[in-house]
Amino acid sequence: MTPPEIRTTEKSQETVKPWQAEPTDAPPRTRAPRRARLGAALMGAAAVAASMLTSTSVAAADPTDTPQVVERAAGVAEAIANTTGVGPLETNAVSAITHGMLNPLVAPEGVNDWDCVPTAERPRPIVLVHGTYQNAYSSFSAIGPALQAEGHCVFALNYGITSHSLAGIIPGVNGTAAVADGAKELARYVDAVLAQTGADQVDLVGYSQGAPLARQYLRFEGGADPADPANNKVKNLVSIAGTNHGTTLNGIATIGRFMTDHGLNILGLYELPFGTGPMDQAVGSPFLTNLNAGGDTEPGIDYTVIASSYDQVSTPYQASFLEAGPGATVRNIRIQDGCEQDWSDHLSLATSPRAIDYVLEALDPESRDGVTPRCAAHAWITGK
């Protein structure tokens, strides 16, 4: 089947999708029968690959916001997101990961509703950026529905999909490509969301790899304008278990970095089985060195960083925390502060009721004024 034609404009890429019509008897949020949905996903992935590889410039379309232009902008965003249908609300982290691997194209409940219109109370769409070896659903099966229930327009993409590693061959195991490449995908996706919703800015929520990837987008892919922060495309960034300054993996990555820096490229050997993305997050990696060289933050952006003492993947957990630079604000939160019975680790932190409440508070502090984040027992690995 021939991939859809792509046309580039200043605001977004535009594509005419032959699978866009949905049957009249389809259940809510179901785009098409399974075969059509799989075809849509394949063509969407082809569209992304084509747009990334081509450097051909096509004449820009008339920038009037006609219904046809808006419809095609939504089509491009869906193609980049590479999601079809939705999965159930899930607060058990292991169940979410399992469902995401068995259904790698679904978005979380309430997410990627392209008819959602931002309101005066909720003017900024929220874009969710998943973690390594996960996908839009498995990382945000609990947070996505919670944000949507509060009236936010919520979107999420699947990024970093590549077969260049053994891990990347597994369906639903995303984020194995270079983090810098994922940031380029995020840049195109945010532009498409802005074009579709008519919003001036978005808020970002990044889990694990999603946090440094979002920061890479802000610094190097047009998400922030340090010369004039009024032009920033992002207002808030929430980091959950983010590998912002790299992980030692409890010492394993530290040893690997030492050996690599002294001529024995141990970490390079890991790229074939595990992918480039995980190696980019090892402490001292060239990617992180370049990302953090100019400080942690961008002017005009508010950062909230949520970490757990029991994180066994992003270690030490304090490496998640950021330091505010000029014109930025940072709030670093250890989830156990005031709630020692929350035993969330790296996997279950994104399903913690307390973490979810902090996310809601960061993105809409006025409506959460006086609301104390929940404190409940939350298990290591599974959560619930």
Secondary structure, DSSP 8 states (H G I E B T S, - for coil): -----EEE-SS-EEE--TT----TT--TT--S-HHHHHHHHHHHHHHHHHHHH-------------HHHHHHHHHHHHHHHT--SB-----BHHHHHHHHHHSTT-B-TT---TT----SSS-S-EEEE--TT--HHHHHTTHHHHHHHTT--EEEE-----SSSTGGGSTT----S-HHHHHHHHHHHHHHHHHHH--S-EEEEEETTHHHHHHHHHHHSSS--TT-GGG-SEEEEEEES--TT-B-TTTHHHHHHHHHHTT--HHHHHHHHH-HHHHHTBTT-HHHHHHHTT-S--TT-EEEEEE-TT-SSSSSGGGG-----TT-EEEEEETTTT-TTB---TTTGGG-HHHHHHHHHHH-TTTTTT-------B-SSSB-
